[in-house]
Amino acid sequence: MTYIPEDIEAVGEVDIVADNLQVLDFIEKEKQVIFNGSNEKYSVSITVYTDTLGGTWDMENVDGFWSDVCLYGEDGLPEAMYQITNCSITYEKSENGDELLSGWLLASDRIKYNLNITYKRPECTRSENIVSEDARIKDLSADSNEQYVRIQGTSTDGKYFVSIMIDTDTPTGTFSLDDFDEDYTYVDLLGADGFAEKSYALIDGNVEISLNDGFYTATGKLLMQYGDDVPEFNIDIKALPQTGMDYDVESEAFSGEMTYVQTQEYDDEYGHYVLLVAANKATSPENMLYLQFMIDQADPNIMVPEGEYEINDSYETSTVVACSGVNNGSVLPSFVCNLTPEGQAVLPMWFLRSGKVTVSKNAAGEIHVVVDAKNSYGQPINVVVDQSIGTGIENVEQSTEKPKAVKRIVDGELVIEYNGNTYSVTGVKK
């Protein structure tokens, strides 16, 4: 980058002292690192272009546009932000993990800011063993351009859920802190409902992964932190290769009948399609089916044209869209799931990945759907949708506008967000 120095003299000095230094290391991918720190009155963010983490930098390396000092008022809200025009900063990390960002910044308010921003590695407060016998290990390289291996599983006592992600092109070996993806390496303390009450973040760790008799075994230590609690977890995890998709049911088939049907037509950048939502009853349903039919022209009576639809990823006409899983908190069609009495989706659910869906009319001229599918684990999914089975009602709406409703998994619950409101999958306002 090119820097043209500005001949600006400081009209005052301010010391910024803080103990919450955060270092975002993007050197391997983008040749840059971002330093953040703050106290009650000031926050500092500095973007540095560098090949190494550690050293002294000036404005030849610092991006002045993305580097600034922010001033906060007594109410805790930002009052002003000043870009950095000149600087000399030094970053150091000791062998025990303590970090220091020091030096000075000259900002556009003509104030010289002297920095002493630190991070002190927390001391271990306790030790605990975590044993898991039925975890899963997955090579994520097929889903991205990078080589990652992930191990996830629940402890045998049901107390903890462990997630370990390692940057490696082989699932076996000995790995240290630099190999972990810190965002996806965590330990959750589970409550009685199975959801996380606390999520411990990684401070340090070392893990050895070996393969014996078809099982992967991960042993080692993870130093984690949640507030003032800094446990060292001694892990002993046995894992089998994960062959299917996250949140897809692994070892159980689904079979059911649906009597409540909703269909809606769309025409947008994804093509021309009909979304069909069905449940086993109109009120307090216990399960739900969600299908996306790619069509050429809607049937005037039952919306979805009669015929046989193959389930795949092509988005071609006369197919049903195969579920691509959960991505960024959203689940896409097509899938079937169980529901709680409150209308919440039960995880995991069944993702339709292959098979066929047959659409016809029953004796009353209403839609009749037969699903003969399998999920990513090869579990059978057999569903019959027909209002004549029970007392369901059909609500057919047509629209050519792009849908404004978005289905998401929020804290383990499948919800519909529409026009600023949140509803359960059965339409109950949350």
BELNOR-V318363 format. One record per backbone hydrogen bond with DSSP energy under -0.5 kcal/mol. CO is the residue of the C=O (numbers start at 0). NH is the residue of the N-H. E is the energy in kcal/mol with one decimal. If there is no record, write none. Layout:
BEGIN
co:CO nh:NH e:E
co:CO nh:NH e:E
END
This chain:
BEGIN
co:2 nh:4 e:-0.6
co:5 nh:7 e:-2.0
co:11 nh:111 e:-2.8
co:13 nh:15 e:-0.5
co:13 nh:113 e:-2.7
co:14 nh:16 e:-0.7
co:15 nh:115 e:-2.1
co:17 nh:117 e:-2.4
co:21 nh:23 e:-0.5
co:21 nh:35 e:-2.5
co:22 nh:24 e:-0.7
co:23 nh:25 e:-0.8
co:23 nh:33 e:-2.3
co:25 nh:29 e:-3.1
co:25 nh:30 e:-0.7
co:25 nh:31 e:-0.5
co:26 nh:30 e:-1.4
co:30 nh:49 e:-1.0
co:31 nh:25 e:-1.9
co:32 nh:47 e:-3.0
co:33 nh:23 e:-2.8
co:34 nh:45 e:-2.5
co:35 nh:21 e:-2.9
co:36 nh:43 e:-3.2
co:40 nh:71 e:-2.7
co:41 nh:38 e:-2.9
co:42 nh:69 e:-2.7
co:43 nh:36 e:-1.8
co:44 nh:67 e:-2.3
co:45 nh:34 e:-2.7
co:45 nh:47 e:-0.5
co:46 nh:62 e:-2.5
co:47 nh:32 e:-2.5
co:47 nh:49 e:-0.6
co:51 nh:53 e:-1.0
co:54 nh:90 e:-2.4
co:56 nh:88 e:-2.4
co:57 nh:60 e:-1.9
co:57 nh:61 e:-1.6
co:60 nh:48 e:-2.8
co:61 nh:63 e:-0.9
co:63 nh:66 e:-0.6
co:63 nh:83 e:-0.6
co:66 nh:83 e:-1.7
co:67 nh:44 e:-2.2
co:68 nh:81 e:-3.0
co:69 nh:42 e:-1.8
co:70 nh:78 e:-3.5
co:70 nh:79 e:-1.4
co:72 nh:75 e:-1.9
co:76 nh:72 e:-2.7
co:79 nh:70 e:-3.0
co:81 nh:68 e:-2.7
co:82 nh:107 e:-2.2
co:85 nh:105 e:-3.3
co:86 nh:58 e:-0.5
co:87 nh:103 e:-2.3
co:88 nh:56 e:-2.7
co:89 nh:101 e:-2.5
co:90 nh:54 e:-1.8
co:91 nh:99 e:-2.4
co:93 nh:96 e:-1.6
co:97 nh:93 e:-2.8
co:98 nh:118 e:-2.2
co:99 nh:91 e:-2.4
co:99 nh:101 e:-0.5
co:100 nh:116 e:-2.6
co:101 nh:89 e:-2.6
co:102 nh:114 e:-2.9
co:103 nh:87 e:-2.2
co:104 nh:106 e:-0.6
co:104 nh:112 e:-3.5
co:105 nh:84 e:-3.2
co:105 nh:85 e:-1.7
co:106 nh:109 e:-2.1
co:109 nh:10 e:-3.3
co:109 nh:11 e:-0.7
co:110 nh:106 e:-1.9
co:110 nh:112 e:-0.6
co:111 nh:13 e:-2.5
co:111 nh:113 e:-0.6
co:112 nh:104 e:-2.2
co:112 nh:114 e:-0.5
co:113 nh:15 e:-3.2
co:114 nh:102 e:-0.9
co:115 nh:17 e:-1.7
co:115 nh:117 e:-0.5
co:116 nh:100 e:-3.0
co:117 nh:20 e:-2.5
co:118 nh:98 e:-3.0
co:118 nh:120 e:-0.6
co:125 nh:231 e:-2.4
co:127 nh:233 e:-2.6
co:129 nh:235 e:-2.2
co:130 nh:155 e:-3.1
co:131 nh:237 e:-2.6
co:134 nh:239 e:-2.0
co:135 nh:151 e:-2.4
co:136 nh:241 e:-3.1
co:137 nh:139 e:-0.8
co:137 nh:149 e:-2.6
co:138 nh:141 e:-0.6
co:139 nh:142 e:-1.5
co:140 nh:143 e:-0.8
co:145 nh:147 e:-0.8
co:146 nh:167 e:-0.9
co:147 nh:139 e:-2.6
co:147 nh:140 e:-0.6
co:148 nh:165 e:-2.8
co:149 nh:137 e:-2.7
co:150 nh:163 e:-2.7
co:151 nh:135 e:-2.8
co:152 nh:161 e:-3.0
co:154 nh:157 e:-2.1
co:158 nh:189 e:-2.9
co:159 nh:154 e:-2.9
co:160 nh:187 e:-3.0
co:161 nh:152 e:-1.9
co:162 nh:185 e:-1.8
co:163 nh:150 e:-2.8
co:164 nh:180 e:-2.7
co:165 nh:148 e:-2.4
co:165 nh:167 e:-1.1
co:172 nh:208 e:-2.9
co:174 nh:206 e:-2.3
co:175 nh:178 e:-2.0
co:175 nh:179 e:-0.7
co:176 nh:179 e:-1.2
co:178 nh:166 e:-3.2
co:179 nh:181 e:-0.9
co:180 nh:183 e:-0.9
co:183 nh:185 e:-0.6
co:184 nh:201 e:-0.7
co:185 nh:162 e:-2.6
co:186 nh:199 e:-3.4
co:187 nh:160 e:-2.2
co:187 nh:189 e:-0.6
co:188 nh:196 e:-3.6
co:188 nh:197 e:-1.2
co:190 nh:193 e:-1.7
co:194 nh:190 e:-3.0
co:197 nh:188 e:-2.7
co:199 nh:186 e:-1.6
co:200 nh:224 e:-2.0
co:203 nh:202 e:-0.5
co:203 nh:222 e:-2.9
co:205 nh:220 e:-2.0
co:206 nh:174 e:-3.1
co:207 nh:218 e:-2.3
co:208 nh:172 e:-2.3
co:209 nh:216 e:-2.7
co:211 nh:214 e:-2.2
co:214 nh:211 e:-2.9
co:215 nh:238 e:-3.2
co:216 nh:209 e:-2.2
co:216 nh:218 e:-0.5
co:217 nh:236 e:-2.7
co:218 nh:207 e:-3.1
co:219 nh:234 e:-2.1
co:220 nh:205 e:-2.3
co:221 nh:223 e:-0.7
co:221 nh:232 e:-3.0
co:222 nh:202 e:-3.2
co:222 nh:203 e:-1.6
co:224 nh:200 e:-2.6
co:225 nh:228 e:-2.0
co:227 nh:229 e:-0.7
co:228 nh:225 e:-2.6
co:229 nh:124 e:-2.9
co:229 nh:125 e:-1.0
co:230 nh:223 e:-2.7
co:230 nh:232 e:-0.6
co:231 nh:127 e:-2.1
co:231 nh:233 e:-0.6
co:232 nh:221 e:-2.3
co:232 nh:234 e:-0.8
co:233 nh:129 e:-2.6
co:234 nh:219 e:-1.5
co:235 nh:131 e:-2.0
co:236 nh:217 e:-2.9
co:237 nh:134 e:-2.2
co:238 nh:215 e:-3.2
co:239 nh:136 e:-2.3
co:240 nh:242 e:-0.6
co:244 nh:247 e:-1.7
co:246 nh:348 e:-2.6
co:253 nh:381 e:-2.9
co:255 nh:383 e:-1.8
co:257 nh:385 e:-2.6
co:258 nh:260 e:-0.5
co:259 nh:278 e:-2.0
co:260 nh:394 e:-1.8
co:261 nh:276 e:-2.8
co:262 nh:396 e:-2.0
co:263 nh:274 e:-2.7
co:264 nh:398 e:-0.6
co:265 nh:272 e:-2.1
co:267 nh:270 e:-2.1
co:270 nh:267 e:-2.0
co:270 nh:272 e:-0.6
co:271 nh:294 e:-2.2
co:272 nh:265 e:-3.0
co:273 nh:275 e:-0.5
co:273 nh:292 e:-2.9
co:274 nh:263 e:-1.7
co:274 nh:276 e:-0.5
co:275 nh:290 e:-2.8
co:276 nh:261 e:-2.5
co:277 nh:288 e:-3.1
co:278 nh:258 e:-1.7
co:278 nh:259 e:-2.6
co:285 nh:338 e:-3.3
co:286 nh:279 e:-1.3
co:287 nh:336 e:-2.4
co:288 nh:277 e:-2.5
co:289 nh:333 e:-0.7
co:289 nh:334 e:-2.0
co:290 nh:275 e:-2.7
co:290 nh:292 e:-0.6
co:291 nh:293 e:-0.5
co:291 nh:320 e:-2.2
co:292 nh:273 e:-2.4
co:292 nh:294 e:-0.6
co:293 nh:317 e:-2.7
co:293 nh:318 e:-0.6
co:298 nh:302 e:-1.5
co:301 nh:303 e:-2.9
co:302 nh:298 e:-2.4
co:302 nh:304 e:-0.6
co:306 nh:358 e:-3.0
co:308 nh:356 e:-2.5
co:309 nh:311 e:-0.7
co:309 nh:319 e:-2.5
co:311 nh:321 e:-2.6
co:315 nh:318 e:-0.8
co:317 nh:309 e:-1.0
co:318 nh:293 e:-3.0
co:319 nh:311 e:-1.9
co:324 nh:326 e:-0.5
co:324 nh:331 e:-1.2
co:326 nh:329 e:-1.7
co:328 nh:408 e:-3.8
co:329 nh:326 e:-2.8
co:333 nh:322 e:-0.6
co:333 nh:351 e:-1.9
co:334 nh:289 e:-2.8
co:335 nh:349 e:-2.8
co:336 nh:287 e:-2.7
co:337 nh:345 e:-2.6
co:339 nh:342 e:-2.3
co:342 nh:424 e:-0.9
co:343 nh:339 e:-2.8
co:344 nh:346 e:-0.5
co:348 nh:248 e:-1.9
co:348 nh:350 e:-0.6
co:349 nh:335 e:-2.3
co:349 nh:351 e:-0.6
co:350 nh:352 e:-0.7
co:351 nh:322 e:-2.3
co:353 nh:373 e:-1.9
co:354 nh:310 e:-2.4
co:355 nh:371 e:-2.7
co:356 nh:308 e:-3.2
co:357 nh:369 e:-2.5
co:358 nh:306 e:-2.3
co:359 nh:367 e:-2.8
co:361 nh:364 e:-2.1
co:365 nh:361 e:-2.6
co:366 nh:386 e:-0.6
co:367 nh:359 e:-2.7
co:368 nh:384 e:-3.2
co:369 nh:357 e:-2.7
co:369 nh:371 e:-0.5
co:370 nh:382 e:-1.5
co:371 nh:355 e:-2.4
co:372 nh:380 e:-2.9
co:373 nh:352 e:-2.6
co:373 nh:353 e:-1.6
co:374 nh:377 e:-1.9
co:378 nh:374 e:-1.7
co:379 nh:253 e:-2.5
co:380 nh:372 e:-2.7
co:380 nh:382 e:-0.5
co:381 nh:255 e:-2.0
co:382 nh:370 e:-3.3
co:383 nh:257 e:-3.0
co:383 nh:385 e:-0.5
co:384 nh:368 e:-2.5
co:385 nh:388 e:-1.6
co:386 nh:389 e:-0.9
co:392 nh:260 e:-1.1
co:393 nh:395 e:-0.5
co:394 nh:262 e:-1.1
co:394 nh:396 e:-0.5
co:396 nh:264 e:-0.7
co:405 nh:416 e:-3.2
co:407 nh:409 e:-0.7
co:407 nh:414 e:-3.4
co:408 nh:410 e:-0.5
co:409 nh:412 e:-1.4
co:412 nh:409 e:-3.4
co:412 nh:414 e:-0.6
co:413 nh:424 e:-0.7
co:414 nh:407 e:-2.6
co:415 nh:417 e:-0.6
co:415 nh:422 e:-3.1
co:416 nh:405 e:-2.3
co:417 nh:420 e:-2.2
co:420 nh:417 e:-2.8
co:421 nh:429 e:-3.7
co:422 nh:415 e:-3.3
co:423 nh:426 e:-2.3
co:427 nh:423 e:-2.7
END
